[in-house]
Amino acid sequence: MFSNIGIPGLILILTLALIIFGPKKLPEIGRAFGQTLKEFKKSTRELTDDVMSDIDDEKKKLTK
């Protein structure tokens, strides 16, 4: 998805974000984005673990 941006595009995006949000708000936005991404990954991992445990339980039932 972001492989076509390149260094100049990334610099442009960061410069625009700095202009739009300002230097005081940008770290807060980054922190909130990081926490959101962390929670998403945690939820995905928990969901995957639940599904895998259900599959394992079904396999055990079928082998008995």
C-alpha positions in Angstrom: 0.0 0.0 0.0 2.7 2.5 1.0 5.4 1.0 -1.2 4.8 3.5 -4.0 5.1 6.7 -1.9 8.9 6.9 -1.7 11.0 9.3 0.3 9.9 12.6 -1.4 6.2 11.7 -0.9 6.8 10.8 2.7 8.5 14.1 3.4 5.6 15.9 1.7 3.0 14.1 3.8 4.9 14.8 7.0 5.4 18.5 6.1 1.7 18.8 5.3 0.8 17.1 8.6 3.1 19.5 10.5 1.6 22.5 8.8 -2.0 21.4 9.3 -1.8 20.1 12.9 1.1 22.1 14.3 4.1 20.9 16.3 2.3 20.6 19.6 -0.6 18.4 18.3 1.4 16.1 16.1 3.0 14.0 18.9 -0.5 13.5 20.5 -1.9 12.3 17.1 1.0 9.9 16.7 0.6 8.6 20.2 -3.1 8.1 19.7 -2.5 6.3 16.4 0.1 4.1 18.0 -2.3 3.1 20.9 -5.1 2.4 18.4 -2.8 0.2 16.3 -1.6 -1.6 19.5 -5.2 -2.3 20.5 -6.1 -3.5 17.1 -3.2 -5.9 17.0 -4.1 -7.2 20.5 -7.7 -7.8 19.5 -6.7 -9.5 16.3 -4.3 -11.8 18.2 -7.0 -12.7 20.8 -9.5 -13.4 18.1 -7.1 -15.6 16.3 -6.2 -17.5 19.5 -9.9 -18.0 20.2 -10.6 -19.4 16.8 -7.5 -21.7 16.9 -8.6 -23.0 20.3 -12.1 -23.7 19.0 -10.6 -25.6 16.0 -8.3 -27.6 18.3 -11.3 -28.5 20.5 -13.3 -29.7 17.4 -10.4 -31.8 16.3 -10.1 -33.4 19.7 -13.9 -34.2 19.6 -13.6 -35.8 16.2 -10.7 -38.0 17.1 -12.4 -39.4 20.2 
